[in-house]
Amino acid sequence: VQLQAFGGGLVQPGGSLRLSCAASRAIGRMGWYRRVSGKQRELVADITSAGSTNYADFVKVRFTISRDNSKNTVYLQMNRLEPEDTAAYYCKGRSLNGITTYWGQGTLVTVSS
């Protein structure tokens, strides 16, 4: 399975971005992680194929994860972005049987005035 992420870029503080990640075929749980410079990669949010969601405390309310199973795609709507959200964002997916993990390429989000 290949995962391809889109949607990163430069945005001003308080702005919004929407990330997308498309899987090459049907996939189970999908999620977004991020790596802030100098830190370890951390979970942002994930979502099961049934639509159950899980968020990191630092993004609750501001970010929304969703998915379109007909397109094997997961989205991350990011609102009220802060400079601290600047990071490389990575899409992660699990196979339908939950055994195999797949990672997409990172997409860079820069929040700066």
Solvent accessible surface area in square Angstrom, and as a share of the most:
residue,aa,sasa,rsa
1,V,40,0.23
2,Q,144,0.64
3,L,13,0.06
4,Q,101,0.45
5,A,5,0.04
6,F,105,0.44
7,G,36,0.34
8,G,30,0.29
9,G,29,0.28
10,L,130,0.64
11,V,20,0.12
12,Q,122,0.54
13,P,61,0.38
14,G,54,0.52
15,G,21,0.20
16,S,58,0.37
17,L,35,0.17
18,R,133,0.48
19,L,0,0.00
20,S,25,0.16
21,C,0,0.00
22,A,37,0.28
23,A,11,0.08
24,S,73,0.47
25,R,142,0.52
26,A,53,0.41
27,I,5,0.03
28,G,9,0.08
29,R,103,0.37
30,M,1,0.01
31,G,2,0.02
32,W,0,0.00
33,Y,40,0.15
34,R,14,0.05
35,R,101,0.37
36,V,32,0.18
37,S,106,0.69
38,G,87,0.84
39,K,139,0.59
40,Q,161,0.72
41,R,82,0.30
42,E,61,0.27
43,L,47,0.24
44,V,0,0.00
45,A,0,0.00
46,D,14,0.07
47,I,8,0.04
48,T,31,0.18
49,S,54,0.35
50,A,98,0.76
51,G,38,0.36
52,S,70,0.45
53,T,66,0.39
54,N,69,0.36
55,Y,52,0.20
56,A,17,0.13
57,D,119,0.61
58,F,80,0.33
59,V,0,0.00
60,K,108,0.46
61,V,129,0.74
62,R,20,0.07
63,F,4,0.02
64,T,71,0.41
65,I,6,0.03
66,S,48,0.31
67,R,38,0.14
68,D,42,0.22
69,N,79,0.40
70,S,103,0.66
71,K,131,0.55
72,N,34,0.17
73,T,13,0.07
74,V,0,0.00
75,Y,32,0.12
76,L,0,0.00
77,Q,58,0.26
78,M,0,0.00
79,N,55,0.28
80,R,140,0.51
81,L,2,0.01
82,E,72,0.32
83,P,71,0.45
84,E,120,0.54
85,D,1,0.01
86,T,45,0.26
87,A,4,0.03
88,A,23,0.18
89,Y,0,0.00
90,Y,40,0.15
91,C,0,0.00
92,K,35,0.15
93,G,1,0.01
94,R,85,0.31
95,S,19,0.12
96,L,126,0.63
97,N,108,0.55
98,G,36,0.35
99,I,137,0.69
100,T,58,0.34
101,T,50,0.29
102,Y,42,0.16
103,W,96,0.34
104,G,8,0.08
105,Q,91,0.40
106,G,32,0.30
107,T,17,0.10
108,L,113,0.56
109,V,0,0.00
110,T,41,0.24
111,V,5,0.03
112,S,53,0.34
113,S,126,0.81
